[in-house]
Amino acid sequence: MTASPVVGLAGWRLPGDHVTAVALAHRMGAEGLQLDLGGPNRGPWLDTAGTVDRIRDAGARHGVRLLAVAGNTLNDIGLHAPVGSRDALRVRRVLIRVLDTALALGAPLAFVPSFRRSAVHGPRDLERTAVVLAWAAHEAQARGLLLANENGLDPRHARALAERVAAPAFRLLLDTYNPRVAGIDVLALIEATHEWIAPQIHLKDGTDGVVARELLGAGDGRVRAAVAALAARAGPPEALVLENDYRDGDLRRLALDLARARALTSS
């Protein structure tokens, strides 16, 4: 019998810091939590002295699984920074920190985004991104981790990126609403890339391509259809992670979204 997916939260979309995110996840009944490495304008660094131990202990105490570590600060640096540049060195240092922190927390997945300065705008960006991700995937495999990339690429280019990386530890992180924001059919994306989709996916919703505060499934993101399509093509994911924005402290909306996410696991 296949186990139901874990329903989790994205810590960077919650009020408070890393440690309070664990307590809040427990309070709301979430089973897992993804955390961000942090950085300038993104909150405290996750790997500062003592923080990992406190989070790992809090997760064990509250029964909250630590699912993944994200490197969202790479959106501010540029994953495909030119070879030999100062930013290229910063990228590699951040990637190592993301991987080492995931390993220290016991999280099975590390992922990095390709938006803003890391967005892929053409063949040169895609090629450089693939080279960096192939190197990082090798580092992830050496640590027993998976490395995933979250991006806004259309099905053809997302598949091309995965084929170019060509690493056993590499995956694509699916977000149910990012394709809609980019004008891409999420079902076509799943069909083209399902063999590379990471075992944890982000649930998000909005209207007219704008992420707002709609309840999960109340927007035009085709959340239920996306989860069903992925399950049909690759089996159910291991974790469904809410990435709607709850930093305003609206816990009622968070509770409703958690209930809707759980309903997806039983449909």
C-alpha positions as CSV (number, residue, x, y, z in Angstrom):
1,M,0.0,0.0,0.0
2,T,1.4,3.4,-1.0
3,A,1.8,5.8,1.9
4,S,0.0,9.1,1.7
5,P,2.2,12.1,0.9
6,V,3.5,14.2,3.8
7,V,1.8,17.6,3.9
8,G,4.3,20.3,4.8
9,L,5.0,24.0,4.9
10,A,7.6,26.3,3.4
11,G,9.3,28.1,6.2
12,W,10.1,31.2,4.2
13,R,6.4,31.7,3.8
14,L,5.6,31.7,7.5
15,P,5.9,34.5,10.1
16,G,8.9,34.2,12.5
17,D,12.3,32.6,12.2
18,H,13.6,29.1,11.4
19,V,13.0,27.7,14.9
20,T,9.5,29.2,15.3
21,A,8.6,27.8,11.9
22,V,9.1,24.3,13.3
23,A,6.8,25.1,16.3
24,L,4.2,26.7,14.1
25,A,4.2,23.7,11.7
26,H,3.6,21.4,14.7
27,R,0.9,23.7,16.1
28,M,-0.9,23.7,12.7
29,G,-0.6,19.9,12.3
30,A,1.7,20.0,9.4
31,E,3.9,16.9,9.1
32,G,7.0,18.5,7.4
33,L,8.9,21.7,6.8
34,Q,11.2,23.0,4.1
35,L,13.6,25.8,5.2
36,D,15.6,28.4,3.3
37,L,19.3,29.0,3.8
38,G,18.6,32.7,4.4
39,G,20.9,35.6,3.5
40,P,20.6,39.3,2.9
41,N,17.0,40.4,2.9
42,R,16.0,36.8,3.3
43,G,16.3,36.3,7.1
44,P,19.0,34.8,9.3
45,W,21.4,32.3,7.9
46,L,20.2,28.8,8.6
47,D,23.8,27.5,9.1
48,T,24.9,29.9,11.8
49,A,26.5,28.3,14.9
50,G,23.9,26.3,16.9
51,T,21.0,27.0,14.6
52,V,21.0,23.6,12.9
53,D,21.2,21.8,16.2
54,R,18.2,23.8,17.6
55,I,16.1,23.1,14.5
56,R,17.0,19.5,14.4
57,D,16.1,19.1,18.1
58,A,12.9,21.1,17.6
59,G,11.9,18.9,14.7
60,A,12.5,15.7,16.7
61,R,10.6,17.1,19.7
62,H,7.6,18.2,17.7
63,G,7.5,15.3,15.2
64,V,8.0,17.6,12.3
65,R,10.1,16.2,9.4
66,L,12.7,18.4,8.0
67,L,12.1,17.9,4.3
68,A,14.5,20.2,2.3
69,V,16.8,23.2,2.3
70,A,16.4,25.9,-0.3
71,G,19.0,28.4,-1.6
72,N,16.7,31.3,-2.5
73,T,19.5,33.8,-2.1
74,L,20.7,32.5,-5.5
75,N,17.9,34.5,-7.1
76,D,19.9,37.6,-6.0
77,I,23.3,36.4,-7.2
78,G,22.7,34.5,-10.5
79,L,23.1,30.8,-10.8
80,H,24.5,31.2,-14.3
81,A,27.0,33.9,-13.4
82,P,30.0,34.0,-15.9
83,V,32.7,31.5,-15.4
84,G,35.5,32.9,-13.2
85,S,33.5,35.8,-11.9
86,R,33.1,36.7,-8.3
87,D,29.4,35.8,-8.4
88,A,30.2,32.4,-9.9
89,L,32.4,31.7,-6.8
90,R,29.6,33.0,-4.5
91,V,27.2,30.6,-6.2
92,R,29.3,27.6,-5.6
93,R,29.9,28.6,-2.0
94,V,26.1,29.0,-1.4
95,L,25.4,25.7,-3.1
96,I,27.9,23.9,-0.8
97,R,26.3,25.6,2.2
98,V,22.8,24.5,1.1
99,L,23.9,20.9,0.6
100,D,25.9,20.7,3.9
101,T,23.0,22.2,5.8
102,A,20.5,19.8,4.3
103,L,22.8,16.9,5.3
104,A,23.2,18.3,8.8
105,L,19.5,18.6,9.3
106,G,18.8,15.1,7.9
107,A,16.7,16.6,5.0
108,P,16.8,14.4,1.9
109,L,16.5,17.2,-0.7
110,A,18.3,20.5,-1.5
111,F,16.9,22.8,-4.1
112,V,17.9,26.0,-5.9
113,P,15.7,28.4,-7.9
114,S,16.1,29.9,-11.3
115,F,14.2,33.1,-11.1
116,R,15.2,36.8,-11.2
117,R,19.0,37.0,-11.7
118,S,19.0,33.2,-12.1
119,A,16.3,33.1,-14.7
120,V,17.1,31.3,-17.9
121,H,16.6,33.6,-20.9
122,G,18.3,31.8,-23.7
123,P,20.7,29.0,-24.8
124,R,23.7,30.5,-23.1
125,D,21.9,30.8,-19.7
126,L,20.6,27.3,-20.0
127,E,24.0,25.8,-20.8
128,R,25.7,27.6,-18.0
129,T,22.9,26.7,-15.6
130,A,23.2,23.1,-16.6
131,V,27.0,23.1,-16.0
132,V,26.6,24.5,-12.5
133,L,23.7,22.2,-11.6
134,A,25.6,19.1,-12.9
135,W,28.5,20.0,-10.6
136,A,26.1,20.6,-7.6
137,A,24.3,17.4,-8.3
138,H,27.6,15.5,-8.1
139,E,28.2,17.2,-4.7
140,A,24.6,16.2,-3.7
141,Q,25.1,12.6,-4.7
142,A,28.3,12.4,-2.6
143,R,26.3,13.4,0.4
144,G,23.4,11.0,-0.3
145,L,21.0,13.9,-1.3
146,L,18.9,14.9,-4.2
147,L,19.4,18.3,-5.8
148,A,16.5,20.0,-7.5
149,N,16.0,23.1,-9.6
150,E,12.9,25.2,-9.6
151,N,12.4,27.3,-12.7
152,G,9.9,28.9,-15.1
153,L,10.9,27.0,-18.2
154,D,8.5,25.7,-20.8
155,P,8.2,21.9,-21.2
156,R,10.8,21.6,-24.0
157,H,13.4,23.7,-22.3
158,A,12.8,22.2,-18.9
159,R,13.4,18.8,-20.4
160,A,16.5,20.0,-22.2
161,L,17.9,21.3,-18.9
162,A,17.4,18.0,-17.2
163,E,18.9,16.1,-20.1
164,R,21.9,18.4,-20.2
165,V,22.5,18.1,-16.4
166,A,22.3,14.3,-16.9
167,A,23.0,13.5,-13.2
168,P,21.3,10.7,-11.2
169,A,20.8,13.0,-8.2
170,F,19.2,15.8,-10.2
171,R,15.5,16.6,-10.2
172,L,13.1,19.4,-11.3
173,L,11.0,20.9,-8.5
174,L,7.4,21.3,-9.6
175,D,5.4,24.2,-8.3
176,T,1.7,24.0,-9.3
177,Y,1.4,27.7,-10.0
178,N,4.7,28.9,-11.3
179,P,3.9,27.5,-14.8
180,R,0.7,29.5,-14.8
181,V,2.6,32.7,-13.9
182,A,4.9,32.0,-16.9
183,G,2.0,31.2,-19.2
184,I,2.8,27.5,-19.3
185,D,0.4,24.6,-19.1
186,V,1.3,22.7,-16.0
187,L,-0.1,19.5,-17.3
188,A,2.0,19.7,-20.4
189,L,5.0,20.4,-18.2
190,I,4.3,17.3,-16.1
191,E,3.9,15.2,-19.2
192,A,7.3,16.3,-20.6
193,T,9.3,16.1,-17.5
194,H,7.6,13.7,-15.1
195,E,10.6,11.3,-15.0
196,W,12.7,14.1,-13.4
197,I,10.2,15.7,-11.0
198,A,11.4,15.8,-7.4
199,P,9.5,13.8,-4.8
200,Q,8.5,17.0,-3.1
201,I,6.3,19.5,-4.9
202,H,5.0,23.0,-4.1
203,L,1.3,23.7,-3.9
204,K,0.4,27.3,-4.7
205,D,-2.5,29.1,-6.2
206,G,-3.6,32.5,-7.6
207,T,-5.7,34.2,-10.2
208,D,-4.8,35.5,-13.7
209,G,-1.1,34.5,-13.1
210,V,-0.8,36.5,-9.9
211,V,-0.1,34.7,-6.6
212,A,-2.3,36.4,-4.1
213,R,-4.3,35.1,-1.1
214,E,-6.7,32.7,-2.7
215,L,-7.4,29.5,-0.8
216,L,-5.7,26.5,-2.4
217,G,-7.8,25.3,-5.3
218,A,-9.8,28.5,-5.4
219,G,-7.6,30.1,-8.1
220,D,-6.9,29.2,-11.6
221,G,-3.8,27.1,-10.9
222,R,-5.3,23.7,-11.6
223,V,-3.8,22.3,-8.4
224,R,-5.9,19.2,-8.2
225,A,-5.4,18.4,-11.8
226,A,-1.6,18.8,-11.5
227,V,-1.4,16.5,-8.5
228,A,-3.5,13.9,-10.2
229,A,-1.5,14.1,-13.4
230,L,1.8,13.7,-11.6
231,A,0.4,10.7,-9.6
232,A,-0.8,9.1,-12.8
233,R,2.6,9.6,-14.6
234,A,5.1,9.1,-11.8
235,G,3.2,8.0,-8.7
236,P,2.2,10.2,-5.8
237,P,4.9,12.6,-4.5
238,E,6.4,12.0,-1.1
239,A,5.5,15.5,0.1
240,L,3.1,18.3,-0.8
241,V,4.4,21.6,0.5
242,L,2.2,24.7,0.8
243,E,4.0,27.7,-0.6
244,N,1.2,30.2,-0.5
245,D,2.2,33.3,1.6
246,Y,1.2,33.2,5.3
247,R,3.7,35.8,6.5
248,D,0.7,38.1,7.5
249,G,-0.1,35.6,10.3
250,D,-3.5,34.6,8.9
251,L,-3.5,31.1,10.5
252,R,-7.1,30.5,9.7
253,R,-6.2,30.6,6.0
254,L,-3.2,28.4,6.6
255,A,-5.4,25.9,8.4
256,L,-7.9,25.8,5.6
257,D,-5.2,25.4,3.0
258,L,-3.7,22.5,5.0
259,A,-7.1,20.8,5.1
260,R,-7.4,21.3,1.3
261,A,-3.9,19.9,0.8
262,R,-4.8,16.8,2.8
263,A,-7.9,16.3,0.8
264,L,-5.7,16.0,-2.3
265,T,-3.9,13.1,-0.7
266,S,-7.1,11.1,-0.4
267,S,-8.7,12.0,-3.7
